[in-house]
């Protein structure tokens, strides 16, 4: 009786068969074993990716492995140390920036592509709902970089958001239109729309204090939160014949909103309340009452994770990440433990 080993062309009879098998696996087999490597940049995510978390402690993006409710942080992606990054897991990219420039970052490799110079020390970044467009802007100067074709062939141009004065907040739509909130002398915030063609228009609508703005996917409509009036509005046809309607107020649970977002399919709007430790889900396709979502946290942001309605709602630097699973009949929040790491001196390597 003969034994054919994993090494091509080797056949051994009798006593030495077992020994040959061992030697083949250690040497001549094309499926040889490798000892595991160590280090932050070497490890790969161990499960499905539920999104990416910007961790300011290590100045890097960290994959979130598993599913919401049973997820954990992986080691930071290798690459250049950054000051900030905004991930778009659905389209495999992130927008990042440091003092030296603005970058498109491929996910999950972490490979950066330089897009242009840094705008200012106080630069902010935002992506359109489909992540086709990006905006990096200076709130104090009211200028920035407009990035189009981000997922395929990025094109970058300098842009003035206002003729003069600062900008409180700005977002960009899938068509390239920019909605911005600007402080005025009365202490309130006025809204302006900058169309994709470059024409600017002041909107006959203002808020007492901006609590978040977000475009709907594929639409010229946006969610606008007034944190002083505890009201959330839906603005439609912003570039042509704009109209505004309140869709939730304090009676429906709006309480000092800090951020707003929409689901990837435009079905829901979400509000992160600054008071009451909860969030709201508003169904944009019906007139039903908003659903309150309890959280053992103080939500401060709504950063998209994987899926139609998954969001990171607290900062990793706080030591415990809370996330929102906003889909289905019973939306809920979950927590994701973070490891104890010291602030990075050179960033994630």
N, C-alpha and C positions, 0 to 999 in steps of 0.2 A: 504494500500500500504506500502511495507517495502523497506528499502534501505540497500543493502549489502555493508559494508565498506571495506576499504583496509586491515583492521585487520582481520585475519582469524577467522571465527566463530562468528563474531559480527553482529547482525541484529537488527536494531532499527526502531520503527514505530513513525511517526508523528513529533512532534515539535522539538525533540532534534537531529534530523538526521544531520543537518548542523554542530552542535557543535561537534558531535562525529567524523565527518570527519576531523575537524581541530585537535582534540586531537589525532587521529590516525596518522596523518602526523607528529606530533611532538613527538610521542612516539613509538607506536607499529608497525608502518609500517616499512618494510625492506628497503624502499626507502626514508629514512628520509633525510632532508636537513641539510647541514653543512655550517657554516659560513666560508667565505674565509679566508685563512691564508695569512700572510704577511711575507716579508723577501726575500732576494735574492735567498736562496737555496730552498725555498718552491714552487716558481712559476714554472709552466710547460709551454712549448711553446704553443702559442695560435693558431698556424696554421702549415701548412706543413713546414718542415725544408728545407731551401734553402742552408744550409751549417753551418759551425761553424767558428767563428772568434776568433783568439788568441788576447786577449786584455791585453797588458802589464801593463796597469794602474791598473788592478785588479788581475793580475797574474792568469788569468783563461780563459777557453774556454766559449764562449757565443754563444748559438744557434741563427741562423739567420732565423726568421720566415717569411713566406709568399713566394712570388715569386720575382725574381730580377726585380726591377723597382717599387715594392710595398712591400718592406721588412723592418723589423726593428729588432734591437738587443733585445734579451731576457736577463734575469738575468744570471750571470755566473753559470755554472754547479757546484754543490757541490763537494768537494774533496780537495786534498792536493794542497797547493800553489806551483806553479811551476815557473821556470825561463823562460821556453819556451815550446811550444807545436806545433806539426804539425798534423792537422786533416786530416782524410780520411773519409768523410761523406758517400761515396758510399759503404763502407764496415763496417761502424759503429765502427770505432776505431780511436784513435789518439796516436801519440808517443810523450811523454812528458819527461822533465828532470828538475832536480834542482841540488843543490850542493850535495844532499845526494844520488841521484840515477837516474836511467832511468826507465820509466814506460810505460806500455801499458794501455791506458785509454779507457774503454768501453763507447760508445755513444749510446743513450743520457744520460745514468745514471751518467756518470762521475766517475765510480768506477775504481780506479787505481790498477794495478798489477805490482809489482816491478820486473824488469828484470835484473838489475845489478847495479853496482856502477857507479857513475858519472865518465866521462872520464877526464875532465879538466874544468877549469873555462871558457875557450873559446869554449866549445863543440858546434858543429853544428849537426843538424839532417836532414835526408832526407828519403823519402819513395820511393819504387819502384812504377811504374804506377798502378799495381794492389793492392798495399799495402801489398803484401805477405812478402816482405822483407824490412828491415830498416837498416839504418847505422847511428851511432852516432860517430862522429870523432872529433879529435883535429886538427885544421888547423896548429897550431904551432908545434905539435909533430909528425904529420903524422901517428897517430895510433887511434884505436877506438874499437867499438863494432859492430860486424856483427850480425844482428837478422834475422833469417829465420823462416818461418811458423808463421808469426806474427798474422794472423787472426784466427789460429786454435790452434796450439801447439808451442808457441815460443821457439826457441833454440838460445842461445846467446854464442858467442865466441869472445875472444879478437883477434884483427887483426892489423897487421902492413901494412899500405897502401904503405909505401915506406921504403927502407932500411935506409934512413936518409933524413933529410930535411923536410921543411914544405909543406903543401898542400894548394893551393888556393881555390879549390872547388872540390867536389866529389858527384857523384850520383850513384844509384844502380839500376840494371835492374830487371825484373821479374824472370830471371834465376839465379840471385845472382851475376852477373858480376858487377864490380865496375869500372867506368870511372872517372879518376881524372886529374885535371890540376895542374901542379907544376911550380913554378917560377924558372927560370934559370938565369945564370950569365949575359946573354945578355939583361935582362929585359923583355924578352918575356915569354910565358908560353908553356911548353911542355905537351903532353898528354900521359897518360899511362893507360893500361887496366889490371885489375886484374880479372882473370877468376873465375868462381864459384869453380873451383878445386884448386885455390890458386896460379896458375902460373901468373907471372907478365910479361908484355911486353910493351916496349916503342914504341909508335906509331910514324911513320915517318911523323909527321904532327905537326905543332906548330901554335900558334896564337900570335899576338902582345900583346893583353890584353884580358883576358877571360871576356866575357859579359854574360855568362850563358850557362849551359849544361843541357840536359834533355834526358832521354831514351824514346824511343817509346814503347807503351804497347806491351808486348809479343814478343819483337824483340831484336836483337843484334845490333840495330841501334840507333843513337842519333843525336839530334840537338845541334850544337855548334855555339855560337855567338862570334865574335871578335869585341869588342867595339872600338878598335883603327882603324881597317880596315873597319868598318861599313859593315860587311859581315856575313851572316849566312850560315852555312854549314850543310849538311846531311852526317854523317858518317855511312857506312854500314859494316856489317860483321866484327865488331870491334875485336872479339876474334879470327877470322880466316880469313886472306886475307882482311884486312880493305881497304876501298876506301872512298874518300871524294870528294864532289862536292858542289860548291856554289849554293844555291837555292834562295838567295836574297842579294842585295847589296844596296849601297846608291842610285843608280838610281831607285830602287824599293821602297825606303822609309826607309831603315835601317839607324838609326841615334843614335849612342852611346847606343847600347842595354844594358839593365841592367838585364834582365831575359828572359828566354825562357821556353816554356811548350808545351805539345801536348794535343790534345783532347783525351778523354777516349777511342775512337775508332780508334785513330791513323790517322784520316782523315786530321786533320789540325795541323799546328805548329803555335804558337803565339810568338810574340816578343814585349816586353815592351821597348819602346824607352826612353832613358834618355834625349833626346832633341826633341822638337817639340810637346810635350804633346799629343802623340798618340801611338797607337799600330799597329801591322801588323798581319794579318791572312794569312798564306801561305797554299794553298791547296797542300797536299803531293801526291794527286792522279791525278793531272793534271799539265799542264805547264802554266796555266793561271797566270796572274799577281797577286801579293799579294794585298790584300785589306787593305787600311789604315782605322783605327778606331779612330775617334777623341775622346779626353777626356779633360774635364776641370780640369785636374790634371796632376801631374808628376808621371806616373806609376813607381813603384819601385820593384814590385814582381808579381808573378803569382801563387797564392795558390789555389788549386782546391776547388770549391764549389760543390754542388749537380748538377747532370746533366753531359752531355758529354763535354760541353765546357763552364762552368761557372767558373770564377776565381775572387778572391779578388786581387786587383791590387795596393792598398795603405794601409798603416798601420793604425789601429784603433786609435793609440795614436796621430795621426795627427789631430783628431777631426772630420773627415769626411771620411767615407769609400767609395771608388769607387770600383765598380765591373764590370766585363766584361761578357756580355752574347754573347758568340762567335758563337753560332749556327745559322743556317738559312741563307737566302740570304743577310740579312742586319744586321751584327753583330753591337752591340752598347755597350756603357758604361752607367752605371746608378750610382746614388749616394745613400748612405744609411746613414741617420743622426745617429750620436752617442750621447749618453747622456754625460753630463758633470760630470765626476767623478774624484776624486783625486786619486793619485797613492796609491796603496795598501801597507799597512805595514805588513799585515800578509797573504795576498792573498785572493782568493775567498773562502769563507767558505760555 
